[in-house]
Amino acid sequence: MTQGPLTPAAVRAHAAPAGHAPAAFGRRFFIALAIGLVWLAPAWWAPELIFAMLLWDIAFIAAWAVDLRRIPKPFAIEAARVWSEPLTLGAAADVRVEFGNASNTMLRLFWIDDTPYELRREPPLGEVVVGAGGHGEARYEADPGQRGDLSLGLLHLSMQSLWGLAERRARADLRQTVRVLPDLRQARNQALYLIRSRQIAMEVRRRHRAGRSREFEALRDYRSGDERRDICWTATARRHALITKTYRMERNQPVWIVMDAGRLLRAQVWEPGRTYPRTKLDYAVDAALSLAQVAAQAGDRVGLIAYGRKVQQSVALGGGLPHVRQFVDALAQVRGEPTEGNHAAAVRTLMHAQTRRALVVWITDIAETATVPEVIEYAIRLQDRHVVVLLAIHQADLVALARTPPETVDRMFEHAAAIEIVERREALLRTLRERGAFALDTTPNQATVDLVNQYLEIKERSLL
């Protein structure tokens, strides 16, 4: 099976002896010794039977030595870890562990793969029988709970013949670093919005208003409902039939996604059926990736600035599939930080990279302060030069608390505090809207839909 460009590379290595005691006793050896203890009962009446027990033990020790010699050296075993698909946050991926046996002895292999906790709650393990000169494989599922780079370690092996009396301990150096990407399924599901964007483009061609920016696309026969001012009179004269100009939404426009990775985006959100909690930053990454794909399909150029105390990731404006892959790779490495994001540093980086008018999509949250939060002040400054969309991801439980009537005195105080927070957020966002910015206050689950819809509306209205 051909691996995709985002799939981690397979790693292969020959096994080597493990530690200072590469040989050990198998489970069947201890069972045989335990069976030999039955001689102890009749030995109470016939002490000479003790010698029979000793002979039994000596015989099995000798058999253990013979069995150990039958087991080949670890180098005869080649192991591999093969990934079948890209690792994406919250989606289980199939991992295949392959074994090759270059010896002339059939072997039973017990294996444990050293995986990090963020990839699996418990290390995968199993047993596989590999024939002489043959191959075998085992599978397990990886369920990533964190984006970014994760390190996998050695593959630990116990080699036994079919006798099962002795074993050789070995390990294969399959150490590698894999990258967990954002939830690519979420981005693929935005195909619906791409279809809608094409429908919007068709509507814009048929009903455009004065003052809107339009980009000429082609000529076609006049249809009922077309505006008279769109008739191309020169083409009409040549063809002796009414010909209309058609337009499309402007392409190649700059779209910058500015993503806050500060402490406010580290809040965890539990979803039913998931092994790990997700953070608001994970939802922000999903929304950014979906918007980047939709914008790239619409012909726009997309850039990224992700920041905490300083800029973590920066992707210049670009388009096309290679650029989207670069975007995915950068988003995979965005990590939440325990401190407030440095909004000023992000704005300086953006202003340096983009001097002309652009669409700036700022994904963040609003801090609870007595004064106007910095992110609001800087968004207002950006609005003077750019079209600004500020997406604030709030906690759904806080809004629910504000909307639920209190049942106890303690809940009454919590209810009042929640109402105050929600009203203050709305007042701040209203200030932004009055200045001409687009301010969205949304839940983590709704962030992608709201953001993509807002982008399509801006494109439909030709506001950029």
C-alpha positions as CSV (number, residue, x, y, z in Angstrom):
1,M,0.0,0.0,0.0
2,T,1.4,3.4,-1.0
3,Q,1.7,5.8,1.9
4,G,0.4,9.4,1.6
5,P,2.7,12.4,1.9
6,L,1.5,13.1,5.5
7,T,1.8,9.5,6.7
8,P,4.8,8.8,9.1
9,A,7.6,6.9,7.5
10,A,8.0,3.2,8.3
11,V,11.0,2.2,10.4
12,R,12.9,-1.1,10.2
13,A,15.7,-2.6,12.2
14,H,17.3,-6.0,13.1
15,A,16.9,-7.1,16.7
16,A,19.8,-7.0,19.1
17,P,20.4,-8.6,22.5
18,A,18.6,-6.8,25.3
19,G,20.5,-5.8,28.5
20,H,22.9,-7.9,30.6
21,A,20.7,-11.0,30.7
22,P,19.6,-11.7,27.1
23,A,18.6,-15.3,28.0
24,A,15.8,-16.3,30.3
25,F,13.5,-19.2,31.3
26,G,10.2,-19.7,29.5
27,R,6.8,-20.2,31.2
28,R,6.8,-23.9,30.3
29,F,10.1,-24.4,32.1
30,F,8.6,-23.2,35.4
31,I,5.5,-25.3,34.8
32,A,7.8,-28.4,34.4
33,L,9.6,-27.6,37.6
34,A,6.3,-27.2,39.4
35,I,5.2,-30.6,38.1
36,G,8.4,-32.1,39.5
37,L,7.3,-31.0,43.0
38,V,4.8,-33.8,43.1
39,W,7.7,-36.1,44.1
40,L,7.7,-34.4,47.5
41,A,4.5,-36.1,48.7
42,P,5.7,-39.7,48.3
43,A,9.2,-38.7,49.5
44,W,7.8,-38.5,53.1
45,W,7.6,-42.2,53.1
46,A,10.4,-43.0,50.6
47,P,13.2,-40.4,50.9
48,E,15.1,-41.9,48.0
49,L,12.4,-40.5,45.7
50,I,14.0,-37.1,46.3
51,F,16.7,-38.2,43.8
52,A,13.9,-38.8,41.2
53,M,12.8,-35.1,41.6
54,L,16.4,-34.0,41.2
55,L,16.8,-36.0,38.1
56,W,13.6,-34.5,36.8
57,D,14.9,-31.0,37.4
58,I,18.3,-31.8,35.8
59,A,16.6,-33.2,32.8
60,F,14.5,-30.1,32.2
61,I,17.5,-27.8,32.8
62,A,19.3,-29.7,30.1
63,A,16.3,-29.4,27.9
64,W,16.3,-25.7,28.6
65,A,19.9,-25.5,27.4
66,V,19.1,-27.4,24.3
67,D,16.1,-25.2,23.6
68,L,18.2,-22.1,24.1
69,R,20.7,-23.3,21.5
70,R,17.8,-23.9,19.0
71,I,16.7,-20.2,19.3
72,P,18.6,-18.1,16.8
73,K,20.5,-15.0,17.7
74,P,18.4,-11.9,17.8
75,F,20.0,-10.5,14.6
76,A,18.0,-13.1,12.6
77,I,14.8,-11.2,13.4
78,E,14.0,-8.0,11.5
79,A,11.2,-5.8,12.9
80,A,9.3,-2.9,11.4
81,R,6.7,-0.4,12.4
82,V,4.5,0.6,9.5
83,W,1.9,3.4,9.6
84,S,-1.1,3.0,7.3
85,E,-2.4,6.6,7.4
86,P,-1.6,10.1,8.8
87,L,-1.9,10.6,12.5
88,T,-4.6,13.1,13.2
89,L,-5.9,14.4,16.5
90,G,-8.9,12.4,17.8
91,A,-8.9,9.8,15.1
92,A,-7.6,6.2,15.6
93,A,-4.9,5.1,13.1
94,D,-3.9,1.6,12.3
95,V,-0.3,0.6,13.0
96,R,1.3,-2.6,11.7
97,V,4.2,-4.3,13.4
98,E,6.0,-6.7,11.0
99,F,8.5,-9.4,11.7
100,G,10.9,-11.3,9.4
101,N,12.6,-14.5,10.5
102,A,15.8,-15.3,8.6
103,S,16.5,-18.5,10.7
104,N,15.5,-22.1,10.1
105,T,13.5,-22.3,13.3
106,M,9.9,-21.5,13.8
107,L,9.6,-18.8,16.6
108,R,7.0,-17.5,18.9
109,L,7.6,-13.7,19.4
110,F,6.2,-11.7,22.3
111,W,6.5,-8.0,21.7
112,I,5.8,-4.7,23.4
113,D,6.0,-1.4,21.5
114,D,7.2,1.6,23.5
115,T,4.6,4.3,22.8
116,P,4.0,7.6,24.6
117,Y,0.9,8.1,26.8
118,E,-0.3,10.8,24.4
119,L,-0.6,8.1,21.6
120,R,-2.0,5.2,23.7
121,R,-3.1,4.9,27.3
122,E,-1.2,1.6,27.6
123,P,1.7,0.3,25.5
124,P,0.6,-2.2,22.8
125,L,1.7,-5.8,23.2
126,G,1.0,-9.1,21.5
127,E,2.2,-12.5,20.4
128,V,3.0,-13.7,16.8
129,V,4.3,-17.0,15.4
130,V,6.8,-16.6,12.6
131,G,7.8,-19.6,10.5
132,A,11.3,-20.5,9.5
133,G,12.3,-18.0,6.8
134,G,8.9,-16.5,7.0
135,H,7.1,-13.3,8.0
136,G,4.4,-12.3,10.5
137,E,2.6,-9.2,11.6
138,A,0.5,-7.8,14.3
139,R,-1.7,-4.7,14.5
140,Y,-2.7,-2.1,17.0
141,E,-4.5,1.2,17.1
142,A,-3.0,4.6,17.9
143,D,-5.4,7.1,19.3
144,P,-3.5,10.5,19.4
145,G,-4.6,12.9,22.2
146,Q,-2.2,15.7,21.4
147,R,-1.0,17.5,18.3
148,G,2.6,17.9,17.5
149,D,5.7,15.7,17.7
150,L,5.6,12.5,19.7
151,S,8.5,10.1,20.2
152,L,8.2,6.4,20.1
153,G,10.9,4.1,21.5
154,L,12.2,0.6,21.2
155,L,10.3,-2.6,20.3
156,H,11.0,-5.1,23.0
157,L,11.0,-8.8,22.1
158,S,11.0,-12.2,23.8
159,M,12.0,-15.0,21.3
160,Q,10.9,-18.6,22.0
161,S,10.9,-21.8,20.1
162,L,7.7,-23.9,20.1
163,W,9.1,-25.8,23.0
164,G,8.7,-22.7,25.2
165,L,11.3,-23.7,27.7
166,A,13.9,-21.0,27.0
167,E,13.7,-17.5,25.6
168,R,16.0,-14.8,24.3
169,R,15.3,-11.2,25.1
170,A,15.9,-8.7,22.4
171,R,15.0,-5.3,21.2
172,A,14.7,-3.6,17.8
173,D,15.7,0.1,17.6
174,L,12.5,1.5,16.0
175,R,12.8,4.9,17.7
176,Q,11.2,7.6,15.7
177,T,9.4,10.9,16.0
178,V,5.9,11.2,14.4
179,R,3.8,14.3,13.9
180,V,0.2,14.3,15.0
181,L,-1.8,16.6,12.6
182,P,-5.0,18.5,13.2
183,D,-8.3,16.8,12.6
184,L,-8.2,16.5,8.8
185,R,-11.6,14.9,8.7
186,Q,-13.1,18.2,9.9
187,A,-11.5,20.1,7.1
188,R,-12.7,17.5,4.5
189,N,-16.2,17.9,5.8
190,Q,-16.2,21.5,4.7
191,A,-16.7,20.4,1.1
192,L,-20.3,21.5,1.6
193,Y,-19.1,25.1,2.1
194,L,-17.0,24.9,-1.1
195,I,-20.2,24.0,-3.0
196,R,-22.0,26.8,-1.3
197,S,-19.2,29.2,-2.3
198,R,-19.7,28.2,-6.0
199,Q,-23.4,28.9,-5.6
200,I,-22.7,32.3,-4.1
201,A,-20.4,33.0,-7.0
202,M,-23.2,32.2,-9.5
203,E,-25.5,34.5,-7.6
204,V,-23.0,37.3,-7.6
205,R,-22.7,37.0,-11.4
206,R,-26.5,37.3,-11.8
207,R,-27.2,40.1,-9.3
208,H,-24.4,42.5,-8.5
209,R,-24.8,46.0,-7.2
210,A,-23.0,49.2,-7.9
211,G,-19.9,49.8,-5.9
212,R,-19.1,46.1,-5.5
213,S,-15.8,44.8,-6.7
214,R,-16.2,42.4,-9.6
215,E,-13.8,40.4,-11.6
216,F,-14.7,39.7,-15.3
217,E,-14.8,36.0,-16.1
218,A,-16.5,35.3,-19.5
219,L,-19.3,36.2,-22.0
220,R,-22.5,34.3,-22.4
221,D,-26.0,34.6,-24.0
222,Y,-28.3,37.0,-22.3
223,R,-30.7,35.4,-19.8
224,S,-33.9,36.7,-18.2
225,G,-33.0,38.5,-15.0
226,D,-29.6,39.8,-16.1
227,E,-29.0,43.4,-15.5
228,R,-28.9,45.7,-18.6
229,R,-25.7,47.4,-17.6
230,D,-23.9,44.0,-17.9
231,I,-24.8,43.6,-21.6
232,C,-21.6,43.7,-23.7
233,W,-22.8,45.9,-26.7
234,T,-19.8,45.3,-28.8
235,A,-20.2,41.5,-28.6
236,T,-23.9,41.9,-29.2
237,A,-23.3,43.8,-32.3
238,R,-20.9,41.2,-33.7
239,R,-23.2,38.2,-32.9
240,H,-26.5,39.9,-33.6
241,A,-27.8,38.6,-30.2
242,L,-27.7,39.9,-26.7
243,I,-24.5,38.9,-24.9
244,T,-23.9,39.4,-21.2
245,K,-20.7,39.7,-19.2
246,T,-20.3,37.3,-16.3
247,Y,-18.3,38.0,-13.2
248,R,-16.9,36.0,-10.4
249,M,-15.8,36.7,-6.9
250,E,-12.3,38.3,-6.8
251,R,-9.5,35.8,-6.4
252,N,-6.0,36.0,-5.2
253,Q,-6.9,38.1,-2.2
254,P,-4.8,37.9,1.0
255,V,-6.3,36.2,4.0
256,W,-4.3,36.1,7.3
257,I,-5.2,33.8,10.1
258,V,-3.9,35.0,13.5
259,M,-4.2,32.4,16.2
260,D,-3.8,33.0,19.9
261,A,-2.1,30.0,21.8
262,G,-2.2,31.7,25.2
263,R,-3.6,30.4,28.4
264,L,-7.3,31.2,27.6
265,L,-7.2,28.7,24.7
266,R,-5.9,25.9,27.0
267,A,-9.3,25.3,28.6
268,Q,-10.3,21.7,28.2
269,V,-13.6,20.5,26.6
270,W,-14.8,16.9,27.1
271,E,-16.7,15.3,24.3
272,P,-18.7,12.0,24.5
273,G,-16.8,9.1,23.0
274,R,-13.4,10.6,23.1
275,T,-10.5,9.1,25.1
276,Y,-8.8,12.4,25.7
277,P,-10.1,15.9,26.4
278,R,-9.7,18.6,23.7
279,T,-8.7,22.2,24.3
280,K,-10.2,25.3,22.8
281,L,-6.9,25.6,20.9
282,D,-7.6,22.3,19.2
283,Y,-10.9,23.6,18.0
284,A,-9.2,26.8,16.9
285,V,-6.8,24.8,14.8
286,D,-9.6,22.9,13.2
287,A,-11.4,26.1,12.3
288,A,-8.1,27.6,10.9
289,L,-7.4,24.6,8.7
290,S,-11.0,24.5,7.4
291,L,-10.8,28.2,6.5
292,A,-7.4,27.7,4.9
293,Q,-8.7,25.0,2.6
294,V,-11.9,26.8,1.7
295,A,-10.0,30.0,0.9
296,A,-7.4,28.1,-1.1
297,Q,-10.1,26.5,-3.1
298,A,-11.7,29.9,-3.7
299,G,-8.4,31.1,-5.2
300,D,-7.2,33.3,-2.3
301,R,-3.8,33.3,-0.7
302,V,-3.6,32.3,3.0
303,G,-1.0,33.0,5.7
304,L,-0.7,32.1,9.3
305,I,0.6,33.7,12.5
306,A,0.3,31.6,15.7
307,Y,1.6,33.1,18.9
308,G,2.0,32.8,22.6
309,R,4.5,35.0,24.4
310,K,6.2,35.1,21.0
311,V,5.4,33.9,17.5
312,Q,5.4,30.1,17.4
313,Q,4.6,29.5,13.7
314,S,4.5,31.7,10.7
315,V,3.5,30.8,7.2
316,A,3.7,33.3,4.4
317,L,0.8,34.0,2.0
318,G,0.4,31.3,-0.6
319,G,-2.0,29.0,-2.3
320,G,-2.3,25.5,-3.8
321,L,-2.0,22.0,-2.4
322,P,1.7,22.2,-1.3
323,H,0.9,25.4,0.6
324,V,-2.0,23.8,2.4
325,R,0.3,20.9,3.4
326,Q,2.7,23.5,4.8
327,F,-0.2,25.0,6.6
328,V,-1.2,21.6,8.1
329,D,2.4,21.0,9.3
330,A,2.6,24.4,11.0
331,L,-0.8,24.0,12.7
332,A,0.3,20.6,14.0
333,Q,3.1,22.3,16.0
334,V,1.0,25.0,17.7
335,R,1.1,24.4,21.4
336,G,-0.9,26.1,24.2
337,E,1.1,28.2,26.6
338,P,0.4,28.8,30.3
339,T,0.7,32.6,30.0
340,E,-1.3,35.3,28.3
341,G,-0.5,35.7,24.6
342,N,1.6,38.6,23.4
343,H,-1.0,40.3,21.2
344,A,1.3,43.2,20.4
345,A,4.0,40.9,19.0
346,A,1.5,39.2,16.8
347,V,0.2,42.5,15.4
348,R,3.7,43.8,14.8
349,T,4.5,40.6,12.9
350,L,1.3,40.9,10.8
351,M,1.8,44.6,10.0
352,H,5.4,43.9,8.9
353,A,4.3,41.0,6.7
354,Q,1.1,42.7,5.2
355,T,1.2,46.4,4.4
356,R,-1.8,46.4,2.0
357,R,-5.4,45.7,2.8
358,A,-6.2,42.1,3.7
359,L,-8.7,40.0,5.5
360,V,-7.4,39.3,9.0
361,V,-9.1,36.4,10.9
362,W,-8.1,36.6,14.6
363,I,-9.0,33.4,16.6
364,T,-8.7,34.1,20.4
365,D,-10.7,34.6,23.6
366,I,-11.3,37.6,25.7
367,A,-9.7,37.9,29.1
368,E,-11.7,39.1,32.1
369,T,-10.0,42.4,33.1
370,A,-11.3,45.7,34.6
371,T,-10.0,47.5,31.5
372,V,-10.5,46.9,27.8
373,P,-8.5,43.8,26.9
374,E,-5.5,44.2,24.7
375,V,-6.9,42.0,22.0
376,I,-9.9,44.3,21.5
377,E,-7.7,47.4,21.4
378,Y,-5.4,45.9,18.7
379,A,-8.3,44.6,16.7
380,I,-9.7,48.1,16.6
381,R,-6.3,49.4,15.3
382,L,-6.2,46.7,12.6
383,Q,-9.7,47.6,11.5
384,D,-8.4,51.0,10.2
385,R,-6.4,49.2,7.5
386,H,-7.8,45.7,7.2
387,V,-11.0,43.8,7.2
388,V,-11.0,42.1,10.7
389,V,-12.9,39.1,11.8
390,L,-12.4,38.4,15.5
391,L,-13.6,34.9,16.6
392,A,-13.9,34.6,20.4
393,I,-14.3,31.0,21.6
394,H,-16.1,31.0,24.9
395,Q,-16.9,28.2,27.4
396,A,-20.3,26.7,26.7
397,D,-20.8,25.8,30.3
398,L,-20.4,29.4,31.3
399,V,-23.1,30.5,28.9
400,A,-25.3,27.7,30.1
401,L,-24.8,28.8,33.7
402,A,-25.9,32.3,32.8
403,R,-29.0,31.1,31.1
404,T,-30.1,28.6,33.8
405,P,-32.2,29.9,36.7
406,P,-30.4,29.3,40.1
407,E,-31.8,26.8,42.5
408,T,-29.7,27.6,45.6
409,V,-28.1,30.6,47.2
410,D,-24.6,29.5,46.1
411,R,-25.8,29.0,42.6
412,M,-27.4,32.4,42.6
413,F,-24.0,34.1,43.1
414,E,-22.5,31.9,40.4
415,H,-25.4,32.7,38.1
416,A,-25.0,36.5,38.7
417,A,-21.2,36.3,38.0
418,A,-21.8,34.3,34.8
419,I,-24.3,36.9,33.6
420,E,-21.9,39.7,34.3
421,I,-19.1,38.0,32.3
422,V,-21.4,37.2,29.4
423,E,-22.8,40.7,29.2
424,R,-19.3,42.3,29.4
425,R,-18.1,40.0,26.5
426,E,-21.1,41.1,24.5
427,A,-20.4,44.7,25.2
428,L,-16.8,44.4,24.1
429,L,-17.7,42.6,20.9
430,R,-20.4,45.2,20.2
431,T,-17.7,47.9,20.4
432,L,-15.8,46.0,17.7
433,R,-18.9,45.7,15.5
434,E,-19.6,49.4,15.8
435,R,-16.0,50.1,14.5
436,G,-16.7,48.0,11.4
437,A,-15.1,44.7,12.5
438,F,-16.9,41.3,12.4
439,A,-17.0,40.0,15.9
440,L,-18.2,36.4,16.6
441,D,-18.7,34.8,20.0
442,T,-19.0,31.1,19.5
443,T,-18.7,27.7,21.2
444,P,-15.8,25.4,20.4
445,N,-18.0,23.0,18.4
446,Q,-19.5,25.8,16.4
447,A,-16.2,27.7,15.7
448,T,-15.5,26.1,12.3
449,V,-19.0,26.6,10.9
450,D,-19.3,30.2,12.1
451,L,-15.8,31.2,10.8
452,V,-16.3,29.6,7.3
453,N,-19.7,31.1,6.9
454,Q,-18.4,34.6,7.8
455,Y,-15.6,34.2,5.3
456,L,-18.1,33.3,2.6
457,E,-20.4,36.2,3.5
458,I,-17.4,38.6,3.1
459,K,-16.6,37.1,-0.2
460,E,-20.2,37.3,-1.4
461,R,-20.5,40.9,-0.4
462,S,-17.1,41.7,-1.9
463,L,-16.0,43.6,1.2
464,L,-12.3,42.9,0.9
